[in-house]
Amino acid sequence: MGKTYKESGVDVIAGDNFVKNIKAVVRETFTDSVLSDVGHFGAFFEPNFKGYTNPVLVSSVDGVGTKLKVAFMMDKHDTVGQDLVNHCVNDILVCGAKPLYFLDYFATGKLNNSVAESVISGLAKACKENGCSLIGGETAEMPSMYADGEYDIAGTIVGMVEKSNIIKGESIKRGDVLVGLPSTGLHTNGYSLARNVLFPKYKPSDVILELGCKIGEELLKIHKSYLPAFNLIKEEITIKGMSHITGGGIVGNSMRIIPKGLQLKINWLSWDRPYIFSLIQETGEVPEEDMRQAFNLGIGLIIIVDKNDLDKTISLLSDEKPIFMGEVF
C-alpha cells in the first residue's frame, strides 16, 4: 500500500479543524469593509474613502525573527502574534498611515492546533486594538522544514493616508528636535545577539531581581504599538518625521528620514536604559557600538518636530513618558 499525505507528515483534517477553530476570533476583527469570510481563496476589503481627497495605500511586511526561539523555550505563544501586528502597524504609522487590514503566514513542520490558535489569537487581539481587520492568512505544514515544536510567522499590513499628509521627513531642518517614546524592551530586534549572550549563562526561567521577572518573560514583552500616541498629536502638532526603532538602532533608522547634509545629535544620557540592555551588555561584554546598532536601547519611536513645538509635544504625550533626546544639526 502506498504512502498517504498524512503519513508523509501533512494532516489536512487537522488543518481544516484549525481554520474552523480560529474563525470566531478572526471575525471579531472584521469591520464593515470586510466582504469575505475566513477560508476564501482571496480576501475582499472595500475601503471607505470618505474624508479623503487623494488616498494613498501604504503597505509593509515583516516577521518576528529569533524572538520566536524564546517563545519556544518558554512554551508561550500568545504574544508573538501581537508583536508581529504592532511592528507592522508602527512601520506604516511613521509614514502617517492608518492601518486597514492584515494578512498572516504561519508555517510549521507539524501543526499543533493549540499553539497555532494561541498565535492567531495574539494576531487578532492586536488587530482589534489597532482597529485593523485580520482578513486573511496562510497556514503551511511542511515536514522536515522546521525543528519539532517550532514555527515561523510573517505578516503583511495595508493602511491608508491622505497624500498631502504623508510623512517623509522632507521638511526636517537644522535645529528640529527629537522626542523619543519608550519601548517595552527589545521589541522584535537584537534577539540573535541577546540569546547568544544570555542563554549560555542563564535559563529563560531564571528570575533576575533587577528585572522583577524571569528572563524569558522580559524577552517576550510585547512590541508596543505607537498608534494611540500618534493619534494624540497628529491634529495638534506638525510632525516632520518619525522613525520606528528596529534593526539598525536609533541612528540607523532615524537617518533614513533625515535630508541629505544633516546629522543627528543624540544625548545618549537623556534616558535610563531598561535593565535588560545593561544585563546583555555586561554579560557579553558587548561593545557600545554594537549595542547601539542591534537594539532600540529603550526608545521605540522617535518623533521629529520643530523646537517651538517641543513643550506642547511633551505635554500631549505625557502619559507616554516622552524624552527630549536630541536634535538635528
VEXVOZA-597487 format. One record per residue (C-alpha): x, y, z; residue number from 1. Coordinates in pm, 1 decimal. Example, Ala and Ser with C-alpha at 12.3 -4.5 7.8 and 13.67 -1.06 7.14 Angstrom:
VEXVOZA-597487
r X: 1230.0	Y: -450.0	Z: 780.0	num: 1
r X: 1367.0	Y: -106.0	Z: 714.0	num: 2
END
This chain:
VEXVOZA-597487
r X: 0.0	Y: 0.0	Z: 0.0	num: 1
r X: 135.1	Y: 342.7	Z: -93.9	num: 2
r X: 213.1	Y: 632.9	Z: 133.9	num: 3
r X: -63.3	Y: 874.6	Z: 229.9	num: 4
r X: -31.1	Y: 1250.7	Z: 267.5	num: 5
r X: -84.2	Y: 1216.9	Z: 642.8	num: 6
r X: 190.6	Y: 954.2	Z: 667.0	num: 7
r X: 418.8	Y: 1199.2	Z: 486.8	num: 8
r X: 359.4	Y: 1449.1	Z: 766.5	num: 9
r X: 74.1	Y: 1667.5	Z: 641.6	num: 10
r X: -259.4	Y: 1632.3	Z: 820.4	num: 11
r X: -522.2	Y: 1802.8	Z: 605.2	num: 12
r X: -801.3	Y: 1732.3	Z: 854.7	num: 13
r X: -603.8	Y: 1891.1	Z: 1137.5	num: 14
r X: -552.4	Y: 2196.1	Z: 916.8	num: 15
r X: -922.8	Y: 2218.3	Z: 840.5	num: 16
r X: -1004.4	Y: 2193.2	Z: 1210.7	num: 17
r X: -756.0	Y: 2469.6	Z: 1286.4	num: 18
r X: -928.3	Y: 2704.3	Z: 1040.7	num: 19
r X: -1267.3	Y: 2623.1	Z: 1193.2	num: 20
r X: -1136.3	Y: 2689.5	Z: 1544.0	num: 21
r X: -995.3	Y: 3032.3	Z: 1465.5	num: 22
r X: -1291.1	Y: 3163.4	Z: 1267.8	num: 23
r X: -1466.7	Y: 3320.2	Z: 1564.6	num: 24
r X: -1164.8	Y: 3511.6	Z: 1698.4	num: 25
r X: -1070.0	Y: 3632.1	Z: 1349.6	num: 26
r X: -1423.7	Y: 3750.1	Z: 1271.2	num: 27
r X: -1407.7	Y: 3973.1	Z: 1579.1	num: 28
r X: -1154.3	Y: 4190.3	Z: 1394.1	num: 29
r X: -1379.7	Y: 4245.9	Z: 1091.3	num: 30
r X: -1513.6	Y: 4589.6	Z: 1007.4	num: 31
r X: -1790.1	Y: 4676.5	Z: 762.2	num: 32
r X: -1523.9	Y: 4698.2	Z: 492.8	num: 33
r X: -1451.5	Y: 4323.6	Z: 507.8	num: 34
r X: -1658.5	Y: 4148.1	Z: 239.3	num: 35
r X: -1528.4	Y: 3791.2	Z: 270.0	num: 36
r X: -1527.1	Y: 3527.9	Z: 542.0	num: 37
r X: -1237.8	Y: 3317.8	Z: 669.9	num: 38
r X: -1137.0	Y: 3044.4	Z: 427.5	num: 39
r X: -1187.5	Y: 3202.4	Z: 86.7	num: 40
r X: -908.3	Y: 3193.0	Z: -171.2	num: 41
r X: -879.7	Y: 3571.2	Z: -154.6	num: 42
r X: -975.8	Y: 3835.3	Z: 99.1	num: 43
r X: -1205.7	Y: 4119.9	Z: -4.2	num: 44
r X: -1180.5	Y: 4462.8	Z: 154.1	num: 45
r X: -1385.4	Y: 4762.4	Z: 42.6	num: 46
r X: -1204.1	Y: 5074.7	Z: 166.2	num: 47
r X: -1400.6	Y: 5372.9	Z: 285.5	num: 48
r X: -1254.3	Y: 5680.8	Z: 119.9	num: 49
r X: -1488.8	Y: 5922.8	Z: 296.6	num: 50
r X: -1287.3	Y: 6219.0	Z: 422.6	num: 51
r X: -1002.6	Y: 6153.4	Z: 178.3	num: 52
r X: -928.1	Y: 6366.6	Z: -128.3	num: 53
r X: -633.1	Y: 6167.6	Z: -259.4	num: 54
r X: -595.5	Y: 5845.5	Z: -57.5	num: 55
r X: -271.0	Y: 5650.6	Z: -82.8	num: 56
r X: -229.4	Y: 5287.5	Z: 25.4	num: 57
r X: 77.3	Y: 5207.6	Z: 235.9	num: 58
r X: 195.9	Y: 4851.0	Z: 292.9	num: 59
r X: 466.4	Y: 4667.8	Z: 483.4	num: 60
r X: 570.1	Y: 4309.0	Z: 551.3	num: 61
r X: 775.5	Y: 4170.3	Z: 839.1	num: 62
r X: 836.9	Y: 3882.0	Z: 1076.3	num: 63
r X: 923.6	Y: 3835.0	Z: 1443.2	num: 64
r X: 1272.2	Y: 3693.4	Z: 1391.5	num: 65
r X: 1450.8	Y: 3484.8	Z: 1650.5	num: 66
r X: 1231.8	Y: 3618.4	Z: 1930.0	num: 67
r X: 1033.4	Y: 3307.9	Z: 1835.7	num: 68
r X: 1313.6	Y: 3098.3	Z: 1985.9	num: 69
r X: 1232.0	Y: 3249.2	Z: 2325.7	num: 70
r X: 864.1	Y: 3169.4	Z: 2276.3	num: 71
r X: 959.1	Y: 2806.9	Z: 2205.5	num: 72
r X: 1176.8	Y: 2793.5	Z: 2516.6	num: 73
r X: 902.3	Y: 2940.7	Z: 2735.1	num: 74
r X: 623.9	Y: 2746.7	Z: 2559.6	num: 75
r X: 434.3	Y: 3075.6	Z: 2540.4	num: 76
r X: 279.7	Y: 3163.4	Z: 2207.3	num: 77
r X: 5.8	Y: 3420.8	Z: 2267.8	num: 78
r X: 229.6	Y: 3729.5	Z: 2247.6	num: 79
r X: 434.9	Y: 3684.3	Z: 1929.4	num: 80
r X: 129.3	Y: 3747.6	Z: 1711.2	num: 81
r X: 82.5	Y: 4079.6	Z: 1889.2	num: 82
r X: 449.7	Y: 4157.1	Z: 1828.2	num: 83
r X: 403.7	Y: 4097.9	Z: 1457.4	num: 84
r X: 96.3	Y: 4315.9	Z: 1414.9	num: 85
r X: 226.8	Y: 4602.5	Z: 1627.1	num: 86
r X: 561.5	Y: 4600.4	Z: 1448.0	num: 87
r X: 388.1	Y: 4629.9	Z: 1110.7	num: 88
r X: 147.4	Y: 4896.1	Z: 1239.9	num: 89
r X: 443.7	Y: 5107.1	Z: 1351.9	num: 90
r X: 620.1	Y: 5065.0	Z: 1019.1	num: 91
r X: 335.9	Y: 5228.3	Z: 825.5	num: 92
r X: 246.2	Y: 5463.0	Z: 1111.1	num: 93
r X: 573.8	Y: 5652.4	Z: 1070.3	num: 94
r X: 453.1	Y: 5737.5	Z: 717.5	num: 95
r X: 132.5	Y: 5879.3	Z: 866.7	num: 96
r X: -84.2	Y: 5581.9	Z: 764.0	num: 97
r X: -383.2	Y: 5436.1	Z: 943.4	num: 98
r X: -392.6	Y: 5052.6	Z: 936.8	num: 99
r X: -676.1	Y: 4891.9	Z: 740.9	num: 100
r X: -612.2	Y: 4519.9	Z: 721.8	num: 101
r X: -358.1	Y: 4249.2	Z: 795.2	num: 102
r X: -267.2	Y: 3909.7	Z: 646.3	num: 103
r X: -53.6	Y: 3647.2	Z: 815.9	num: 104
r X: 159.9	Y: 3347.7	Z: 721.7	num: 105
r X: 211.8	Y: 3066.0	Z: 973.4	num: 106
r X: 446.6	Y: 2779.5	Z: 880.4	num: 107
r X: 545.6	Y: 2476.5	Z: 1083.4	num: 108
r X: 675.3	Y: 2121.7	Z: 1045.5	num: 109
r X: 380.7	Y: 1957.5	Z: 1219.7	num: 110
r X: 71.0	Y: 2158.2	Z: 1304.1	num: 111
r X: -4.3	Y: 2184.6	Z: 1675.3	num: 112
r X: -353.3	Y: 2331.6	Z: 1682.1	num: 113
r X: -324.0	Y: 2463.3	Z: 2037.4	num: 114
r X: -1.0	Y: 2650.8	Z: 1963.1	num: 115
r X: -123.5	Y: 2783.7	Z: 1628.8	num: 116
r X: -450.7	Y: 2902.3	Z: 1781.4	num: 117
r X: -256.0	Y: 3090.0	Z: 2052.1	num: 118
r X: -50.3	Y: 3266.3	Z: 1785.8	num: 119
r X: -356.1	Y: 3362.5	Z: 1579.9	num: 120
r X: -539.4	Y: 3479.7	Z: 1892.0	num: 121
r X: -249.8	Y: 3717.3	Z: 1954.2	num: 122
r X: -271.6	Y: 3844.6	Z: 1597.8	num: 123
r X: -644.0	Y: 3902.8	Z: 1635.4	num: 124
r X: -604.1	Y: 4078.8	Z: 1971.6	num: 125
r X: -352.8	Y: 4326.5	Z: 1832.6	num: 126
r X: -557.7	Y: 4380.0	Z: 1517.9	num: 127
r X: -861.2	Y: 4472.5	Z: 1728.8	num: 128
r X: -652.9	Y: 4707.7	Z: 1943.2	num: 129
r X: -521.5	Y: 4883.1	Z: 1632.5	num: 130
r X: -857.3	Y: 4898.5	Z: 1450.3	num: 131
r X: -721.1	Y: 4665.2	Z: 1184.9	num: 132
r X: -902.7	Y: 4368.7	Z: 1026.4	num: 133
r X: -733.3	Y: 4028.2	Z: 1009.6	num: 134
r X: -881.4	Y: 3937.5	Z: 672.7	num: 135
r X: -667.6	Y: 3650.3	Z: 551.3	num: 136
r X: -374.7	Y: 3422.0	Z: 606.1	num: 137
r X: -195.5	Y: 3102.8	Z: 512.9	num: 138
r X: -112.9	Y: 2802.8	Z: 729.3	num: 139
r X: 158.4	Y: 2576.0	Z: 590.4	num: 140
r X: 250.6	Y: 2235.6	Z: 732.4	num: 141
r X: 591.8	Y: 2140.5	Z: 593.0	num: 142
r X: 751.0	Y: 1827.2	Z: 739.1	num: 143
r X: 1131.2	Y: 1840.6	Z: 789.6	num: 144
r X: 1147.3	Y: 2215.3	Z: 722.8	num: 145
r X: 1131.4	Y: 2308.9	Z: 1091.9	num: 146
r X: 1255.5	Y: 2151.4	Z: 1413.7	num: 147
r X: 994.8	Y: 1977.3	Z: 1628.5	num: 148
r X: 774.0	Y: 2230.4	Z: 1806.9	num: 149
r X: 896.8	Y: 2525.1	Z: 1602.7	num: 150
r X: 724.9	Y: 2752.5	Z: 1353.9	num: 151
r X: 770.3	Y: 3083.2	Z: 1173.3	num: 152
r X: 529.2	Y: 3369.7	Z: 1124.0	num: 153
r X: 521.3	Y: 3669.5	Z: 893.4	num: 154
r X: 260.6	Y: 3930.4	Z: 814.3	num: 155
r X: 159.8	Y: 4199.5	Z: 569.2	num: 156
r X: -25.0	Y: 4514.4	Z: 664.2	num: 157
r X: -205.2	Y: 4761.5	Z: 440.0	num: 158
r X: -300.2	Y: 5110.0	Z: 554.6	num: 159
r X: -408.6	Y: 5439.5	Z: 407.9	num: 160
r X: -303.5	Y: 5802.5	Z: 429.5	num: 161
r X: -408.4	Y: 6123.5	Z: 259.2	num: 162
r X: -137.4	Y: 6202.0	Z: 3.9	num: 163
r X: -83.6	Y: 6553.2	Z: 139.5	num: 164
r X: -36.7	Y: 6408.0	Z: 489.0	num: 165
r X: 234.7	Y: 6156.5	Z: 404.1	num: 166
r X: 523.8	Y: 6192.6	Z: 648.4	num: 167
r X: 858.2	Y: 6152.1	Z: 471.4	num: 168
r X: 1092.9	Y: 6385.0	Z: 656.7	num: 169
r X: 1143.4	Y: 6624.2	Z: 367.0	num: 170
r X: 1073.7	Y: 6933.0	Z: 580.3	num: 171
r X: 1320.8	Y: 6839.7	Z: 855.2	num: 172
r X: 1576.3	Y: 7114.6	Z: 909.3	num: 173
r X: 1868.5	Y: 7201.2	Z: 1131.3	num: 174
r X: 1750.4	Y: 7277.7	Z: 1485.3	num: 175
r X: 1448.4	Y: 7043.2	Z: 1482.8	num: 176
r X: 1423.4	Y: 6825.0	Z: 1791.2	num: 177
r X: 1383.9	Y: 6453.4	Z: 1861.7	num: 178
r X: 1122.1	Y: 6325.7	Z: 2103.7	num: 179
r X: 1162.7	Y: 5961.4	Z: 2198.7	num: 180
r X: 886.8	Y: 5731.7	Z: 2321.8	num: 181
r X: 996.3	Y: 5446.3	Z: 2547.9	num: 182
r X: 992.7	Y: 5086.6	Z: 2428.4	num: 183
r X: 872.5	Y: 4789.3	Z: 2630.3	num: 184
r X: 1211.8	Y: 4624.4	Z: 2591.2	num: 185
r X: 1382.2	Y: 4466.7	Z: 2292.2	num: 186
r X: 1058.2	Y: 4469.3	Z: 2088.9	num: 187
r X: 1147.1	Y: 4235.2	Z: 1798.7	num: 188
r X: 1511.3	Y: 4314.1	Z: 1725.6	num: 189
r X: 1851.7	Y: 4204.8	Z: 1850.9	num: 190
r X: 1742.8	Y: 3862.3	Z: 1972.4	num: 191
r X: 2021.5	Y: 3671.5	Z: 1799.0	num: 192
r X: 2275.3	Y: 3871.7	Z: 1998.8	num: 193
r X: 2069.1	Y: 3866.9	Z: 2319.6	num: 194
r X: 2021.0	Y: 3489.0	Z: 2310.0	num: 195
r X: 2385.7	Y: 3427.7	Z: 2223.3	num: 196
r X: 2491.5	Y: 3635.5	Z: 2523.6	num: 197
r X: 2233.9	Y: 3541.2	Z: 2786.5	num: 198
r X: 2144.8	Y: 3177.0	Z: 2746.0	num: 199
r X: 2486.9	Y: 3020.9	Z: 2791.1	num: 200
r X: 2479.5	Y: 3173.2	Z: 3142.2	num: 201
r X: 2109.6	Y: 3187.5	Z: 3226.0	num: 202
r X: 1797.6	Y: 2982.8	Z: 3167.0	num: 203
r X: 1480.3	Y: 3153.8	Z: 3038.6	num: 204
r X: 1314.8	Y: 3058.5	Z: 3368.9	num: 205
r X: 1578.3	Y: 3234.3	Z: 3581.3	num: 206
r X: 1440.1	Y: 3528.1	Z: 3779.3	num: 207
r X: 1659.2	Y: 3839.2	Z: 3776.4	num: 208
r X: 1594.4	Y: 4069.2	Z: 4071.4	num: 209
r X: 1658.5	Y: 4389.8	Z: 3875.4	num: 210
r X: 1413.8	Y: 4278.3	Z: 3603.9	num: 211
r X: 1148.7	Y: 4173.3	Z: 3852.1	num: 212
r X: 1063.0	Y: 3871.3	Z: 3640.5	num: 213
r X: 1204.6	Y: 3572.1	Z: 3454.6	num: 214
r X: 1446.8	Y: 3648.8	Z: 3172.5	num: 215
r X: 1216.3	Y: 3471.7	Z: 2928.6	num: 216
r X: 922.5	Y: 3687.6	Z: 3038.4	num: 217
r X: 1127.1	Y: 4003.3	Z: 2993.6	num: 218
r X: 1234.6	Y: 3898.9	Z: 2645.1	num: 219
r X: 874.2	Y: 3819.9	Z: 2547.7	num: 220
r X: 737.4	Y: 4160.2	Z: 2644.7	num: 221
r X: 509.2	Y: 4274.6	Z: 2365.1	num: 222
r X: 635.2	Y: 4506.7	Z: 2093.9	num: 223
r X: 441.8	Y: 4826.1	Z: 2159.3	num: 224
r X: 208.3	Y: 4992.9	Z: 1911.4	num: 225
r X: 251.9	Y: 5370.4	Z: 1895.1	num: 226
r X: -73.4	Y: 5431.3	Z: 1708.6	num: 227
r X: -251.6	Y: 5568.6	Z: 2020.0	num: 228
r X: 33.2	Y: 5814.5	Z: 2078.5	num: 229
r X: 26.6	Y: 5927.3	Z: 1716.3	num: 230
r X: -349.1	Y: 5982.0	Z: 1734.5	num: 231
r X: -299.0	Y: 6212.8	Z: 2032.7	num: 232
r X: -78.4	Y: 6457.2	Z: 1844.2	num: 233
r X: -148.0	Y: 6421.7	Z: 1472.3	num: 234
r X: -404.3	Y: 6705.9	Z: 1468.6	num: 235
r X: -218.7	Y: 6921.3	Z: 1721.0	num: 236
r X: 144.8	Y: 6916.7	Z: 1608.7	num: 237
r X: 319.9	Y: 6933.9	Z: 1273.9	num: 238
r X: 508.9	Y: 6607.1	Z: 1272.4	num: 239
r X: 810.5	Y: 6645.7	Z: 1046.3	num: 240
r X: 929.3	Y: 6288.2	Z: 1065.2	num: 241
r X: 906.2	Y: 5967.4	Z: 1264.4	num: 242
r X: 1131.2	Y: 5663.6	Z: 1290.4	num: 243
r X: 1041.4	Y: 5319.5	Z: 1419.0	num: 244
r X: 1347.8	Y: 5191.8	Z: 1603.2	num: 245
r X: 1408.0	Y: 4838.1	Z: 1481.4	num: 246
r X: 1717.4	Y: 4665.7	Z: 1341.7	num: 247
r X: 1986.1	Y: 4927.8	Z: 1290.9	num: 248
r X: 1910.5	Y: 5110.3	Z: 1613.2	num: 249
r X: 1830.1	Y: 5472.4	Z: 1686.2	num: 250
r X: 2071.5	Y: 5635.8	Z: 1444.3	num: 251
r X: 2038.9	Y: 5380.6	Z: 1165.0	num: 252
r X: 1661.1	Y: 5405.7	Z: 1149.5	num: 253
r X: 1633.0	Y: 5779.9	Z: 1207.5	num: 254
r X: 1885.9	Y: 5868.2	Z: 938.4	num: 255
r X: 1652.0	Y: 5704.8	Z: 683.7	num: 256
r X: 1430.4	Y: 6014.2	Z: 702.1	num: 257
r X: 1692.4	Y: 6286.4	Z: 758.4	num: 258
r X: 1754.3	Y: 6503.3	Z: 448.3	num: 259
r X: 2096.3	Y: 6485.0	Z: 288.6	num: 260
r X: 2355.9	Y: 6706.8	Z: 453.1	num: 261
r X: 2200.5	Y: 6689.9	Z: 802.1	num: 262
r X: 2301.3	Y: 6476.3	Z: 1100.0	num: 263
r X: 2169.6	Y: 6377.7	Z: 1440.7	num: 264
r X: 2297.3	Y: 6486.7	Z: 1777.6	num: 265
r X: 2175.6	Y: 6227.9	Z: 2029.9	num: 266
r X: 2206.7	Y: 6279.6	Z: 2404.6	num: 267
r X: 2257.8	Y: 5914.2	Z: 2499.6	num: 268
r X: 2230.7	Y: 6002.2	Z: 2868.5	num: 269
r X: 1889.1	Y: 6166.6	Z: 2842.9	num: 270
r X: 1702.5	Y: 5849.4	Z: 2934.4	num: 271
r X: 1757.5	Y: 5546.7	Z: 3155.3	num: 272
r X: 1806.2	Y: 5226.9	Z: 2961.0	num: 273
r X: 1589.8	Y: 4936.9	Z: 3079.3	num: 274
r X: 1798.4	Y: 4692.6	Z: 3281.3	num: 275
r X: 1773.6	Y: 4416.8	Z: 3020.4	num: 276
r X: 2012.1	Y: 4611.3	Z: 2797.4	num: 277
r X: 2264.3	Y: 4653.6	Z: 3079.0	num: 278
r X: 2237.8	Y: 4282.4	Z: 3152.8	num: 279
r X: 2308.9	Y: 4193.9	Z: 2790.5	num: 280
r X: 2597.5	Y: 4436.7	Z: 2758.0	num: 281
r X: 2764.6	Y: 4338.7	Z: 3084.9	num: 282
r X: 2714.1	Y: 3962.9	Z: 3043.6	num: 283
r X: 2851.5	Y: 3954.8	Z: 2691.0	num: 284
r X: 3094.1	Y: 4244.7	Z: 2718.3	num: 285
r X: 2918.4	Y: 4381.4	Z: 2412.3	num: 286
r X: 3079.0	Y: 4697.2	Z: 2267.2	num: 287
r X: 2867.2	Y: 5009.7	Z: 2289.5	num: 288
r X: 2870.0	Y: 5045.5	Z: 1910.9	num: 289
r X: 2713.8	Y: 4701.6	Z: 1873.8	num: 290
r X: 2452.4	Y: 4779.7	Z: 2139.6	num: 291
r X: 2351.0	Y: 5093.9	Z: 1951.1	num: 292
r X: 2325.7	Y: 4907.6	Z: 1619.8	num: 293
r X: 2143.5	Y: 4597.0	Z: 1741.9	num: 294
r X: 1895.7	Y: 4734.7	Z: 1995.9	num: 295
r X: 1649.4	Y: 5017.5	Z: 2048.5	num: 296
r X: 1802.8	Y: 5070.7	Z: 2396.6	num: 297
r X: 1465.9	Y: 5165.6	Z: 2541.2	num: 298
r X: 1339.6	Y: 5401.2	Z: 2267.2	num: 299
r X: 1077.8	Y: 5251.1	Z: 2036.9	num: 300
r X: 968.9	Y: 5552.0	Z: 1832.5	num: 301
r X: 1122.5	Y: 5891.6	Z: 1757.9	num: 302
r X: 915.0	Y: 6192.1	Z: 1657.0	num: 303
r X: 1085.3	Y: 6492.5	Z: 1498.6	num: 304
r X: 919.9	Y: 6832.2	Z: 1544.3	num: 305
r X: 1009.3	Y: 7199.9	Z: 1530.8	num: 306
r X: 1183.9	Y: 7310.4	Z: 1850.0	num: 307
r X: 897.4	Y: 7554.1	Z: 1916.1	num: 308
r X: 661.2	Y: 7254.1	Z: 1935.4	num: 309
r X: 874.9	Y: 7061.3	Z: 2182.3	num: 310
r X: 694.3	Y: 7160.5	Z: 2502.1	num: 311
r X: 349.6	Y: 7100.2	Z: 2353.5	num: 312
r X: 454.8	Y: 6760.3	Z: 2218.2	num: 313
r X: 595.4	Y: 6657.3	Z: 2555.6	num: 314
r X: 276.6	Y: 6775.1	Z: 2727.9	num: 315
r X: 36.9	Y: 6597.1	Z: 2491.7	num: 316
r X: 231.2	Y: 6273.9	Z: 2525.3	num: 317
r X: 289.8	Y: 6296.4	Z: 2899.5	num: 318
r X: 132.9	Y: 5955.3	Z: 2968.7	num: 319
r X: 386.4	Y: 5800.3	Z: 2729.6	num: 320
r X: 677.6	Y: 5943.1	Z: 2932.1	num: 321
r X: 835.9	Y: 6115.3	Z: 2629.3	num: 322
r X: 1203.5	Y: 6209.7	Z: 2625.7	num: 323
r X: 1372.8	Y: 6508.1	Z: 2463.6	num: 324
r X: 1669.9	Y: 6313.5	Z: 2334.0	num: 325
r X: 1847.7	Y: 6522.5	Z: 2075.9	num: 326
r X: 1832.6	Y: 6746.0	Z: 1773.1	num: 327
r X: 1908.3	Y: 6772.3	Z: 1404.5	num: 328
r X: 2220.7	Y: 6961.2	Z: 1304.2	num: 329
END
